[in-house]
Every structure is written in C-alpha cells, then in structure tokens.
Amino acid sequence: MKTFAEMNFPGRLIAVEGLDGSGKSTQIYLLKRWLELQGLKVFFSEWNSSELVKAATSKGKKRELLSPTTFSLIHATDFADRYERQLVPLLRAGYIVLCDRYIFTAFARDTVRGCPPEWVRGIYNFAALPDLTFFFKANLEVSLQRILDGRPQLKYFEAGMDLRLSADPYESFRIFQGRILEQYLGMSTEFKFMVIDANQPVESQQSIVRDLVGAKIELVRFRAHTPLAA
Amino acid sequence: MKRTSPPRRPKNGPRIASPRSKPRRFYGHGIPGVDLEKIAGKLIVVEGADGSGRSTQIARLVEWLEGRGHATVQVGLSRSTLVSEELAQAKNGNILSHTTLSLFYATDFADQLENIILPALKSGFMVLADRYIYTLMVRDLVRGIDESWLKNLYGMALVPDAVFYLNVSPEQLVQRNFSKTHSLDFWESGMDLGLSRDMFDSFLQYQSLVAKQFLRLQSTYGFSIVDAQRSVDQITLELRKKISAVMAGK
C-alpha cells in the first residue's frame, strides 16, 4: 500500500485515529481552522457519513440487525462511497483532505468483533494510505470518563454489546475500548502513526499537530487565495 | 378398557430420504462463529442471465422437492432486510461508483447468508438460490474490478452443493426478454458501461462479456453448465437428475 504522495497525487490526506473520547475530533477541527485561515484548500470528511449508506447503517444499528460481517461491510461501503466520490477527486484537485477516522478504525473494530484481519484488510486495499496519521493516545480511563460524563446513554454497537462481553453496557464499553486500543497500538509502527499524548492540554497537542503538519507538508502549495493580513 | 395402538406410518407411504451429508467449507475466511458441522440441508444455486429461465426452473424444483418431502427456502440477490431498499434507490439513480455498489451488494449478500441461508441449512432445509456470488463477481469483473479483491471479499461465502449455470446465447436472451416485457433492463444491458448508446447493441455486447466471464469462472468454481436453449422440460429433467445425485451425497 502506498500513500497519496507516493502515488503522485497533488493533494495530501491527513487522518486522525483514536478511541472515542480521545479528543481527536477537537484536534482535527482546530487543524482544519488553522489551514482554512491560511487560505488553503481543505476538505473534512467524517467516518460513516455518506448520505445514501447512512440510512442503511442507522437502520441496521437501530434494529440491531448487524453481525460482525455486515457491520464491517456496511462501513466499508460507506467508506468506498466517500473515497471514490469525494476524497479521490479532491485529492486529484490538490486539496488537503482531513479524515476523522480512516481505514485503521475498521481494522481495529472489525478485528475486535472477530472478522478475520486479512479479510478486512483485503477489502480496504483499494484505498491509499494517509500521508500523515495522528494517533491520539489517551489513558483508557480518561477516554472512558469523557464519554461517560458527556453522554451517559451508550448505544448498542458503540458499547460493543453485540460481542456479549458483559450485560452491563458500561462494563462492555470498557472491555471493548480496551481491546480496540490494543489493536491500534499493534498497528502503530506498521502504519507509521504519529502518536500524540492525548492526556496533555488541548493547546499543547495542537501545537505538536501543527508543527508536524507544517514540517511534513509544503503548505503554500495548497493555497486557494491569499488571506487577509491579520 | 380399550387399548389404542400408537399411530403408525401407513404401510404404503413412501419413505422420505434425508439428504446425505458431505463435508462443508467456505470459499475463504468464511463467517466468524459459524459451525459448519451443524449444516444438514443443501444449497442449490441457479445462475444465468435474465430470461435464461432461472425462476421457472426454481419454481419447478421447489414443487418437485416439496413433493418428495423436502422443506425448501428460496433466496435471491438484493432481498435483504438490511440494505435492499437503499440498494434499489442507488441503482435507480446510478449514483454509486463501482467499488461502493459492489460492497453494497456484498452487504446484502452477507445479510441473507447469515440470516436466511445458514439458519435454513442448519434446520435441514433445501435452499434454492436465484443467483449467488458468481453473478456479483461477474458483474464486477466486467466493470474492471480486481479479481483477487473479489475473491477475498466473497471468501465469506459458503460453497454450495450444486451450481447450475443456465446458458443461453445473447441473441436468444433478447428474444426472450422482448417476448416477456418488450423492453431491455438498463443494468442487464450494461448501459452504465458505455459500450454503445444503442441499447440493443449494448445488451448483446454486455451479455457476451458476462457469459465469457462466467465460463472463465467455471474452471475455478466448477459449476454445471446447462444448455438452456432446450425445452423447459428437458432442462428440468437434467436439473432433477443432478440434484438427486447431490441428495445422495455424490
């Protein structure tokens, strides 16, 4: 598998990965604002957000119709739709594409759900690798607390209830997230994750993220227009 | 007190033979958590283009099997609870790109495999599938999707007990479609491929590309090619004979 830069795309793709509650969405939002305010061509895409596929996914989730296999496939369908219709054309047009979750989310979750890892990886092998992947590594307890504080009603699949780890959703969520974390850590070297200590303050993390993006990507090349002087 | 004897099977009633079991396998990684030992029924697949007589033959096979005391279940593509509506919507608008549509179909297939086919087989039903993974693979192969990618994807599928490909020439298919509906289907004509702007032309070209891929897959997946240009009765007799052999564990 190659990155978009290695495949000579003019655009660049940056992905963030991490557990729910690791703060990755906040970080990618701040990164997006920083890039936009410099007048760069930026596009943001979220996991599980393709319009057409979303209807089927939410039906499947609501009615608890999904097995590990169909859970995996329907998310792959969603990803493929966004990949082929948005990400690739934008990357061809020289955009910086920011992805809140990428194929590694599927690798981690589907494997924990019991799908054969080679099968899952094979399905996603039509996708190129990100040029930069940030992994927000928070203390498991911290991530759990953030989710549990803000949104005490855990959803069935989110809590991994389909795995029958525990009858208690909170306990199930803990075990499930712990296993996903293990999967992420196992992939970290192979896919050259930039590991960010997500226990630090938001600002410290964002400084590191911006530094790394600035060092890895020649940002002026992505300018759509000259920004107003501050 | 008068004694009653327990009910007995009438002496002249025919003995209904259960199908002989044979070792089962998936094409690849399979479905997590499925125990193939427990599968008693048989999976019989009928493949072929629209107008090749699939549904007629399946209806006849169901009648024949039920007459012989076997319970049957019928399945087909894009009939899943999970995504069939969305799939129909996507096809109408022709809005999804190839990989996406392919994965959408795979989701539909997986849903039916897990929720209908496997449970029915476990309960000892004869499952008659109106098309299976081969149609899905062939459609994608014709559209340039990587074969090894498809093989990995459909490694989840159970290997059927019999696969019959009803082979009809594209010229015959056109005639049959016209005699039935007086029109050609957009997808069955491969109009999305841009082979020709003329639908009649496109249909012929597309169907011969499809047939070529089917015949190519035949060597890998070993299906029986049935000459479906013959009479309906002749085809039924051939299918019955082959299914009888399958039931006997051959």
Interface residues (C-beta under 8 A of the other chain):
Chain A: L52 V53 A55 A56 K59 G60 L65 L66 S67 P68 T69 T70 L73 I74 A76 T77 A80 D81 Y83 E84 R85 R113 G114 C115 P116 E118 W119 G122 I123 N125 F126
Chain B: G28 H29 I31 P32 G33 T81 L82 V83 E85 E86 Q89 A90 I95 L96 S97 H98 T99 T100 S102 L103 F104 A106 T107 A110 D111 E114 D146 W149 N152 L153 G155 M156
